[in-house]
Amino acid sequence: MLVIKEAFEEKQIEQIRQLYESAFPSSEKKPFNLILEKRAMGFVEILVIEDEKKRFRGLLITILHKDMVLIDYFAIDEAYRGTGIGSDVLKLITSRYAKKRVFLEIESTVYEQVEDYEVKVRRKCFYQRNGLESMGYLVDLFGVEMEIMTFESKVSFEEYHEMLVYVYGEGIRDKIQFIRDV
């Protein structure tokens, strides 16, 4: 049995930091101290994924705004990938945020001639198998082309943009652009 809960213990934060640094490309990572700062301000939740014996299995970092929850970062410890934990965690997420519109960003799968295309397609298929669907638009997020996926709800580009600007400030307004519908 898995649990997701807020990470407050120093050991949990360090495990999350290490997985965060190894699991995501540098082009998609925020400074970890910024994530900690935004948590202290109440905008972000840093969640640890643990098994019934409190062994670390992964991380979940969410951004909260109004009735929306952005799964900003989600990673399973490499030793446990492919075991079904990711699907179980997505069920826990929908339960934890039952009254919210939950969504995430994935790297675009529109262009086949990009690096790691197969990995990106597998990731999108994983999310689709677990009940997420594309919002049908692409965004340029700090130079990375992303697609928005959500669980049975709609999140417009304007709402998504407003959320990030509200949390991270006016300085990022021009760093998030609508590209086109797909």
Secondary structure as GFF3:
##gff-version 3
##sequence-region A 1 182
A	DSSP	beta_strand	2	6	.	.	.	ID=ss1
A	DSSP	alpha_helix	10	23	.	.	.	ID=ss2
A	DSSP	three_ten_helix	26	28	.	.	.	ID=ss3
A	DSSP	alpha_helix	32	40	.	.	.	ID=ss4
A	DSSP	beta_strand	44	51	.	.	.	ID=ss5
A	DSSP	beta_strand	56	65	.	.	.	ID=ss6
A	DSSP	beta_strand	68	76	.	.	.	ID=ss7
A	DSSP	three_ten_helix	78	80	.	.	.	ID=ss8
A	DSSP	alpha_helix	85	96	.	.	.	ID=ss9
A	DSSP	beta_strand	101	107	.	.	.	ID=ss10
A	DSSP	alpha_helix	117	129	.	.	.	ID=ss11
A	DSSP	beta_strand	132	141	.	.	.	ID=ss12
A	DSSP	beta_strand	144	151	.	.	.	ID=ss13
A	DSSP	alpha_helix	157	168	.	.	.	ID=ss14
A	DSSP	three_ten_helix	170	175	.	.	.	ID=ss15
A	DSSP	beta_strand	176	181	.	.	.	ID=ss16
###
